[in-house]
Amino acid sequence: MSSNRALARLLLRLLAISLSLQVSPFAAWTAYADTPDPTIQSNQGSSTSCDLPLRLTTLSAVQWQADIRAMMDSIERYHKSPFHYTSKAKLEKAAAILEHQVSGLSPEAIPVRMAQIVALVGDGHTRLIEPPHPTYPIRVYWFGNDLRIISTTADYEDLLGGKLEHVGRYDVQDVRARLKSLVPQDENSWLEMNRTPALLVDATILFTLGIATDPNHVTIQMVRDDGVALKRSLPAFPEGVNNIHWIQPFSTPPLYLAHQNEAFWFTTLPGTNSTYVSFNKYSGFEQSARELLKHIEDTHPDRLIIDMRENGGGDFDLPRQYLLPFIKSNAVINRKGSLYIIIGRKTFSAAMTNSADFRNGTNAILVGEPAGERPNSYQENGTFCLPNSHIHLSVSTMYYQSVSGDPKALFPDKRIDLEWSDYQAGRDSVLSWITQQPLLRLPGPLQVLTRP
């Protein structure tokens, strides 16, 4: 599998080079491995630098129409199976309608409409990566069918924890239905729950979809846990503002949130001999894996917990090379009750694939929510830069099968959904459940294998 993947990557790189030498109508093209939001790089010799942000207001209707055609051509030529969910005729009809409408749309609205077309392709790696938009001073999260405000600023602290009932012109479920048009249509509901919160606080998207009646303000209605109903008009922060102090409902975050900004972090859980790993990103993985294996060799933990709830993907070959072989051969860790993998709605792409690897190749128990992607899915995204707007388009170029059959998600062995009461208190119900499980007695002295 690793050699096949390496060969596929080499072919993608060669394709990227060949396109850059031909001054492709799509401008720059770059191959990336399983990254949902890659850093875009321009190829030398392309017709544009692809720098963002670009003043979209300067584009003519003819230029927008050319970008729509380039978007469609890129999808058809380079997607592994561009019509696996939506027919070619339906996609082309949607694009033709948008081409006809562009002269009557605002420059901010056109990319949103383009993103709706790309979402019809169906898979999570194929998406339009829009320029930054103004956003509202709240962050929200789905707890089942309840949409709660999980962070905000000091000016709106009384909204914290409230359950949203209306946003703009619609109730929350109608808003949710409209936002789904921007989510890949052939993925699962957990990916939708992961992606719609960011869309809901996006001022440009809410205005374009007719949810908000003003491009820079939105009115929300919510109910607090004490029964108090509140109605507020929220102004949008301009794009690029990043010095915002966000207020959280808890005083101390759970471990999986406390180390979100670190790619890979581990510790021995207090009062136990269990090693907990927060595996959020793949950057520097080889060194991180070596440090973890050294820690295991030195401390001989009786339980290993790898938390991938916040992991959005990367290179799934890295764990296969630097971590899985050791775990498979460690008789103490690789047994039921001593190895746990935590997954959730944000577990995507390579993280989902590696979670399936643990299930397929070890005695790991998967705990948490279903992962936010089909386990058998289109990945390995190539990224195109549209020639006039410089907007970036991600297109899936490979298909991988991680499990048998065609399930909608990688489901955990023990499902534990996040409850608002736990989140509010900073409790991690998933980790608590794992640490309460009994450890199986070893049948006799076992050799603990050292690092390969």
N, C-alpha and C positions, 0 to 999 in steps of 0.2 A: 504493500500500500504506500509506504513512504517513497519508494523509488518511483512509483507511478505518479505520485503527487509532485515530486521533484521534476520529473520529465514534463508534466503539465505546466508547471511554473516556467520552466525554460522556454517552452513553446510560446507561452503568453508574453514573456519578455521579448522574444524574437519578433513576435507579431507587433508589439509596441514599437520596436525599433524600425521595423519595415514601414509602419504607418507614418512615423515621424519623418522618414525620408521622402515620403510621397506627398507631403503637404495635403493631408486628408481633409475632406470637407468638414470633418468633425473637430478640426483643430488638433488639440493634444489628446493623447490616449495613454493611460498608464495602467499596468496590471497590479492588482493588490490581492493579498491572500486573506480572505474572510474578514475584512475590516468593514463594519457597517458605515463608518464615516471617515474614509481615508483622507490623508493630507494630499492634496492635488499637486502634481508637479507637471510642468510643461516640458514637452520634448523639443529639443533644439530643431530648428527648421520648420516648426509649425507656423501657421499663419497668424497666430495671436499669442500673447504672453499668458493669457488666461488668468490674469490677476483679478482678485476681488478686493473690495466691492467695485462694481461698475455702475455708472449712472444709467440705469435702465430707462430713465425718462428721455434719453437722447435717441432711442431706437425707433425706427419707423415701423409701420405695419409690415412692410415687405421684409425687413430684417427679422422681425418676430416670426413671420411665416416661414422664413428660411430655417430658423432655429427649430421650429416644430417639425419640419421635414427632416432635418439632421437628427433630431431626437428619435424619430420613428425609424429612420434608416439605420441608426446605430443599434437600436433594439433588434431589428430584424436581422441584421448582418452578424451580430456578435453574441447575442443571447444564445445559450445552449439550446433552448426550446422556447422561442418567443411567444408561441401561441398555445402553450400548454394549458392555459386556463381560459383566456379570452381569445376568441377567433380573430384572425387577421382582418376580416371584414369589419368586425365591431371596433377594433382599434383604429383602423383607417378612417372609419366614419366619424369617430370621436375627434380624431386629429383634424379632419376636414371641417367639421363644425367649428372647432376652435380657430382654425385659420380664417374662417369667414367672419368670426366674431372679434378678432383682435383689435380692429380699428375702433371698436366701441368699448374696449376694456381699458382700465388703468394699467400702467406699466407694472404696478405692484400685484395686480390681480392675475396677470397672464401666467407667471410662473406657478401660481397655485393651481390654475386650471391645467397647466401642463403636468403638474404632479399628480392630479387626479387621473390623467390618462396613463401615466407610468404605473400607478397603483393597480390598474386593470391587468397588467402583465401577471401579477399575482404573488411573486416571491419577495421575501424580505430584503434580499440584497439588491434588487432592482428598484432604484428610487431616484428621484430628482433631489439634488442637494441644493436647497434654495439659499440665497443670500440671507444674512441676519435680518430679523424683523424686530420692531418694538414689542415688548412683552409687558404683561401686567404684574403688579407686585404681590403675587401669590404663587405658590406651588401646590399642586393637587395630586391626589393619589386615589386609585380605586380600591376600596375595601368591599369586595363583592360588588353589589350594585350601588353602593354608596360612594359618592365622590366627596372626599374631605380635603379641607385646606390644611396641609401639613407644614407649611412654613410661610412666613410673610415678613413684612417690615414693621418697624415700630409704629408707624402711622396707622397700621391696620391690625394691630396685635389682638384686638377684640374679636377678629374674624378667625383666629387660629383654632383649628379643630372643628370648625363649623361644617355641617353637611350642606353642600350646595343643592338648591332646588331649581333655580332658574339662572340662566346666563343669557344676557341680552334679551332677545325676543322669544326664547324657547325654554321649555323645561329641560332638565339635565339629560334625560333619555333622548329627547329629540336632538339636542346638541350632539350627543354621542353618536347618533345615527348619521348626522351630517359629517362629523369628523371622520367617520369610518371610510368615507370616500377617498381619503388621503392615506389610508393604511393598505398595504398589500392585500389584495382581495382573496388570495388563496392560502393565507396563513391562518393561524389559530387565534382564539379570543384572548390568549395571554399576551401575544404580541400586541394586539389591539389595546389591551389594558396598559401595556408598557408605553406605547407611543402616543396615545391620545392625550394624556395629561400635558405634554409639552405643546401640543397643538392647541389645547384649550386656553392656554395663557398667551397665545400668539395673536397680537392685535391685528396684523394684516390678514391672517387666516380667518379670524372671526368676522371681520368686515367683508371679506371676499365671499364667504359662504352665507352672508346675510344674517348671521347670528347677532352681530353688533350693528347698531345703526350709525355709529360714529367710528371713523378709522383710528381714533386715539383714545377712546373711552368705552367702557362697557359697564352696564349695570348688572349686579349680581344680587340674588336673594338666597339666604341661607338660614339654617336653624342651628343654634348651639345646643349642646347636650343638656343645658339647663332649661331648654324650651324657648329661649328668647329668639325671636325672628329678627333678622337684620337685612337691610337693603342698602347697598352702597354703589356709588359710581366710582370705578377705578380708572385712574389715568395710566397710560402706558409709559414705561421707561424707554427712552430712545435706544436703538440698537447700539451695541458696543459698550454700554454701561456695565461695568463688572465690579465696582467697589460697593456693592450692596451688602448690608448687614442683615442676614436672614435670621429670623427668630424661629426656634424649633419648639415643639410642645414638651420635650423632655429636657432635663438638666444634664443628664449623662447619656450619650448615645450608646446603643448596643455595639458590640464589637464589629459587626459587619458594616455598620455605618461610620464607626469611629476611624476606620482606616481606608475609606473610599478613595482617597487621593494617592494611596500607595499601590503599586502594581502587585506586590507580593509581600505578605507580612505573616509572621507566625509567632506563636507563643505557647507555653504550657499553661493550660487553664488552671486558675487558682484552686487549690484543694483537690486536684486530680493529678493523674499522670497521663493526661490526654493532651495531644498536640493539636492545636487549632490553627488552620491556615486560611487566611483571607487572600484568595487568588482572584484579583480583579482585572489584571491586564497581562499581556504576554511579553511586554518589553523587559529585557534583561532576564528572561526566564532561565536560561542555562545556568547562570550564576546563582539565581535564587533557588533553583532545584538542588544545586550542589550544597548550598548552605542548609537547606531543609534536611537533606540526607545526612549531613554531618550532625545536625541536631538530633535526628532520630538515632544515629549510631551512638551518640554520647549519652542520651537520656533514656533510651529504651522505652518509649511510650507504650502503654497498653491499648491506646486508641488513637487513630488519626482521623481528623475531621477536616475535609477540604471544602471550603465555602466558595461557591461559584455563582452566588445569587446576583452579584453586581458585574459579572463578566460578560462583555459584549462581543468577544471574539478576538481572533488573531491568527496564529499559526498552529494548527492542531498537531503538526509533526513534532513540535518541541516537547510536550509532555510524553508523547509516544517514545521519544528518544532518551529523554533525560530523567523521567520520573516513573512511568509505568513499569519498566522492566524491574526496577528495584522493588516496587510495591508488590508486584506479582510474586517475586521470589522471597519475600519476607514472610515467614510462616506465622509470626506473631501478629502482624498487622493485617495480612491478607486472609482474614477469616470473618465469618459472620459475627457481627457485634463489635468488631474492632476497627472497621473501616466505613466511613460515612462520607457521602458527597451531598452537599446542599445545593439545590437548584431552585430557580424561580423564573418569573416572567421576563427578567432581564438576561437570562442565560441564553445566549444567541450565538449562532455561527460556530466557530471553532470550540467555544465553551460548551455548547450543546453536544457537539461531536465528541469531545473528550469526556463529557459526562457519560455518554453512551459507551465509550471505550471502557470506562471503569465498570459499568454494569456488565458489558460483554466479556471482559477479560479478567475481572477480579471478583472477590466476594463482597464488593461494596454494596451498601444499602443507600439508595437515593431518597432524600428527604426534602420536603418543601412543597413548592408549587410546581405545576407543569412548566416546562421551558417554553419560552416565547418564540418558537419556530418549529416547523415540521422537521422531524428527525431525518427524513429522506428529502433532501432539498437541493435547490440550486444555490451555488456559492461561487467562490473565486471571482470577485467582482473586478471587471475592468472599468475604468472611469474615463468618460469622455467629457471634453470641454466644448460646449456649443459655441459656434464661431462668432456670433454677434453679441449675445448677452453675457458670455463667459460663465454661464450657469453650468454646473457639473452634473453629469448623469452617470449613475452607477448601474452596470449591467452584469448579470450573472453569466459566467462563461463555462461553468462546470456543474455536473450533478453528482451528488454523493449520497450513498445509501448507508445509513448508520444502524438501522434495525430492520427486522423482517416485517413484511406486510406494509401497510401504508397508514400508520396512526397519525392523528392530527397533531400530536405533541409527544415529547419524551416525558412520560408520566413518572412521578416518584413512586417508590415502594411504600412510603408513608407520606400521605399528603397532609400538610399543615398550612392552611391559609393564614395570612397575616390579618389579625384583628386590630381594630382601631384602639381598643383599650390597651393592648400590649404595646402598640407603637407609641401611644401617648405616654406610657410609663417608661419607655426605653427598654422594654423587655423583649427578649428574643425567644419566642416560644419554640422555635425549631431547635435551637441549640440546647434549650432546657430539656426538651424531650430526649435528645440524643444522650445527654449526660446522665439521664435517669435510667437509661437502659442497662440491664445487667451485663457484665462482662462474662463471657464463657470461660470456664475453667480450662486451662491448658491440660491436654492429656498426659503430658510428661515434659521433661526437659527438651526444649527446642532450640536449635541453633538460630541465632539472629544474624542474618546475612549482612555483611557490610556493603558499603557502596561499590557499585560495579566500576 
